[in-house]
C-alpha cells in the first residue's frame, strides 16, 4: 500500500470521524449545488421553475440514501473491516490460549519490571529538586591539591583524598561561608540533620530537619503555602534570638491535621522552644535531597542549640570544621565562569587569611557544580545496585522480545497454509498483512495493559526493598513515572510488532500456488532455521541469567553463614539521642548510666549495655593507633595500617553480646569515670599491633596524644560493620570514661519476644526522661538481615528472572523441535520403513537439541564470564569465574534442553511408517 | 436521438476518472461531460455519481477543493491525482482487453478447430 493512498484514506476517514457535522453539511451543499444547477439547466430548456425543481429531484434519486452512501465511502467501510479484523484476531487468540497466555505474560512481566526498576533508578539517580528552574542551582565545592588545611568534617558525604592526590569537599566552615555571603548575598547555606527530637503536645519523635540561612527560601524560589519563610532577621539564634520553625508539608498534615491555626503554636526541638511561622509547599524536599523531605526547617544558627559542638569544634565559629552546604542560583543573565571567578577570588583571599598551612597542605580553590540534585548522596549509594538491576531487567525485556518473536514465527508457519489458501482465493496482500498486524497489536495491548497493572502494583516494592526509611530519615516516595512506563511499553510493543510483522511480511510474500502445490514442509524448514536461532538466543540469555542468579544465591547463602563472632539472637537494639541542648556533658554520661540501670531492672531483661556504634549496621568509627612503647620485638606496622575500628561501650558489653574473652579481664565496676582509662581489644588488634607479644598492660592512644589507655583484656574476633570484611582490629573503650556520648545504641538481651518487651522498655526510659524517644527499634537479627537486603534483592530478582528465562527457553526448545519433528514425519517414516531402530530416531533428535543447546550455552557462559567482572564487587566468596555456578548452570540448562526435546523425540520414535508415508 | 444505453456494472468509476482526466470538474460538471461525450445516450443515475466520487476520493484517486462555480456559487471541484491517473490507465487497459475479447467472441461465426 502506498503511503499517499494510505494517507488519503486516513485523512478522509479522520475527516468523517472528527468533523461529522461538517462532512454532513458539505454533502448537503454539494447535493444542493447539483440540484440547483440541474434546475437552472432545465428551466433554460423550457420547464417552469416548479417543474424544473421537481424534475431535478426525481433525476437525482433518493437524497438521504445517496448522502448515506457518500458518508460510508469515507469511513464506515474502514471501521467495519477493522472491527472484523479485531473480532477475527480475538477468536484466534482465544483458540490458542497457551500461546496468548505466554506471550502476553512475558510482555507484561518485561514491561512491568522494567517500568518499576527504571522509575526507581530515575528517581534515585537523576531526580531534580522540585523547585522552579532547578537547573539554575549551582553547588559550591572546593578542591585541594594534597591535604586540606580544614581537618574536621561533619556530614554524610565522603571527602577522601583519592588516588589522584586531590581532595574535595562540598561542605564549608561557617566563617568562610560568612565571607562568601558578604561578597555575594545570593549564596544560601543549609545543613541537613537526620536526628532532631521534636516534641509536639507531649509526644516526642526523632525527625530529619534542615537548618537554613535567611537567604535560603529566596534562593530556592519557594514560598510557604502558609505563613512566612525564614528571613535573615530570624537567623540570629546564637545571640539569643527567638527560634522559629517552618513545618514540612507532610509533617503538618500528619501531626497537625493540616490545621490553619498552626501559626504561632510552639513545639520543642531538642528541648528548645520554637514558634511555628509557616508551612512549606507539598513536594518541597529542601536543598539537600530530592527524595526525602525534612520535617522541619529552622534557621542555620539554630545549630548553636541543636549541635553546639562537633567533636572539639563549635560549628558557628570554627574555621576548622567543614559542615555548611552552599548553593547559589545562577540567573539566566549571569555567566557561570564570571560568578565562579568572582567567588574564587573572595574564597581564596578568605582561605589565605584563615589558615597557616602545615606540610603537605595547600589553599583550596572554589568550583561551582550542579546543584539541581541536592547533595545527591543516593547516587553514590545506589548507582551500582541500580545498574545491576537495570541490566537484569533489560535482559528480561530482551528475552520477552525474543520470546514473542519466536512464538509469532511459529504461528505464522502453522498458518502459512491458511494464508496461502486465502491468497489463492483472492485476498488482498495488504488486507492479510493488516489482519496479522491487528493480531500483534491486540497481543501488545493486552500485554501492555497487564504490564501497566504490574508496574503500578510494583511501584512501591522495588524502592522498599532498596530503601531503609528509618536509616534514610524518611520514606522514599517514587511517583508512578508515566514517561518511563510509556517508554518501556513502547519498546516492548514495538518489539512485538516487529517480531510479528517480519513473519507476516514473509508469509504474505510467498507464492501461494507453488506453496499449495508442495503442501510439504518447506515452510517448516525455513522456520526451523530462524526458530533455532531464536531458541539459541533464548538458551544463551537464560544461561546468563541462571549463572548470575547462581552467583547471587551463593553470595547470600555465604553471607548468611558467616559467623559474626557474637550471639545475634535474643538481642534488641534501639537508639537514644541525648541532645546537647538539654544534656550538657557530663550530664549525658550520667543519664546513660541511669537509663541502663533502669532498663536492667525491667523483668525479663538478662542484661543491658550500649555502644555508640551498632554492630553489623554499616557504621564505622575509626581511630589511628599510637603505642606508648614501640618495642623492637613488635611487628612493623605500616603507617596507613596503624588504624583500628573502635566502639564506646558499656561495662557489660562482652557479656551481653556473648563475645568470649581470650585473655585478661573485661570491664568491671572498678573501672569508673574517674579511674584510669582502660580498653579491651580483639585478637585481630592484638595480632596486628603486638604479634605474639602479650598486649595486656600495654598502653596506646587514639590520636597519638595523652591520655593513654591500658589494655586489660583480649576478646575473640568479631565482624564489625559488614559481614563481607574479615574481622578487623577493634578496640572497645568505656563510654563513661569519655567526655561526652550524645547518641548511643542500646543493646538488650532478653528471651522475651520484642512485642512484649518493647512497652516495658519504653516505660523504663520514660521513668528517666518523659521526652526521650526510642528510635529505630529492631532486633540484632533484623539488623543483619537489613544489612543483607541488597544482596537478598539481587538473589531474589535474578532467581526470579532466571526461572522465567528457563521456562521460556524450555517452551522455545520444545516448540522448535515439535515443529521440526512434525515437518520431518515423512523422512522419519522412510527411515523407520528402511529399518532404522526407533531408538536411533529418538537419539538423533535429542542429539540435535543438545548440539543447539551446547552452542547457545557456550555463548551464554562466555557472556557471563565477561559480564561477571562488572558484578564482582557485589559477590562474596564467589569468584567471577565461579566453577560451581557455571557447572550448575550448564547441568541445569542441558537437563532442561533434554527434557524439553524429550517429548518431540519420543513422538518421532513412535511414528508409524505406513501412516507417515500415506500421510502425503 | 439515438437509443439510451444503461450503464454497465462497474464502468461508472472509469467514466468518472476519464471525465476528470480532461480537466478539473465539479460533480454536476462530470455528469454533463459524460452526457455530452456520449451524446446524451448514457443514462447515469445522477445521485449514484456522488458515492462513487467519494469512494474515489477515499482511495486517493481524486483530490478535492471548494471553489467558485461559473455562476458564482461554492462548488466542490475534483482533480485527478497521480494515483488516480494510474488507476485510470489500469482500468482503461482492463476495459480495452475485456471489450476486445468480448467483441472477438461475438464476431465468431464458425466454431474454431480446437473447440470441436
HADDOCK unambig.tbl for C-alpha pairs under 7 A between the chains (distance, minus, plus):
assign (segid A and resid 5 and name CA) (segid B and resid 59 and name CA) 6.13 0.50 0.50
assign (segid A and resid 5 and name CA) (segid B and resid 60 and name CA) 4.96 0.50 0.50
assign (segid A and resid 8 and name CA) (segid B and resid 58 and name CA) 5.97 0.50 0.50
assign (segid A and resid 8 and name CA) (segid B and resid 59 and name CA) 6.49 0.50 0.50
assign (segid A and resid 8 and name CA) (segid B and resid 60 and name CA) 4.98 0.50 0.50
assign (segid A and resid 9 and name CA) (segid B and resid 58 and name CA) 5.02 0.50 0.50
assign (segid A and resid 9 and name CA) (segid B and resid 59 and name CA) 5.89 0.50 0.50
assign (segid A and resid 9 and name CA) (segid B and resid 60 and name CA) 6.73 0.50 0.50
assign (segid A and resid 12 and name CA) (segid B and resid 58 and name CA) 5.81 0.50 0.50
assign (segid A and resid 30 and name CA) (segid B and resid 75 and name CA) 6.54 0.50 0.50
assign (segid A and resid 30 and name CA) (segid B and resid 76 and name CA) 6.62 0.50 0.50
assign (segid A and resid 33 and name CA) (segid B and resid 75 and name CA) 6.70 0.50 0.50
assign (segid A and resid 34 and name CA) (segid B and resid 28 and name CA) 5.42 0.50 0.50
assign (segid A and resid 59 and name CA) (segid B and resid 46 and name CA) 6.25 0.50 0.50
assign (segid A and resid 60 and name CA) (segid B and resid 45 and name CA) 6.72 0.50 0.50
assign (segid A and resid 60 and name CA) (segid B and resid 46 and name CA) 4.71 0.50 0.50
assign (segid A and resid 60 and name CA) (segid B and resid 47 and name CA) 4.55 0.50 0.50
assign (segid A and resid 61 and name CA) (segid B and resid 47 and name CA) 5.55 0.50 0.50
assign (segid A and resid 66 and name CA) (segid B and resid 47 and name CA) 6.01 0.50 0.50
assign (segid A and resid 66 and name CA) (segid B and resid 48 and name CA) 6.44 0.50 0.50
assign (segid A and resid 66 and name CA) (segid B and resid 51 and name CA) 6.50 0.50 0.50
assign (segid A and resid 69 and name CA) (segid B and resid 51 and name CA) 5.40 0.50 0.50
assign (segid A and resid 70 and name CA) (segid B and resid 50 and name CA) 6.47 0.50 0.50
assign (segid A and resid 70 and name CA) (segid B and resid 51 and name CA) 4.26 0.50 0.50
assign (segid A and resid 70 and name CA) (segid B and resid 54 and name CA) 5.73 0.50 0.50
assign (segid A and resid 73 and name CA) (segid B and resid 51 and name CA) 6.38 0.50 0.50
assign (segid A and resid 73 and name CA) (segid B and resid 54 and name CA) 5.75 0.50 0.50
assign (segid A and resid 73 and name CA) (segid B and resid 55 and name CA) 4.78 0.50 0.50
assign (segid A and resid 73 and name CA) (segid B and resid 58 and name CA) 6.86 0.50 0.50
assign (segid A and resid 74 and name CA) (segid B and resid 54 and name CA) 6.64 0.50 0.50
assign (segid A and resid 74 and name CA) (segid B and resid 55 and name CA) 6.59 0.50 0.50
assign (segid A and resid 74 and name CA) (segid B and resid 58 and name CA) 5.62 0.50 0.50
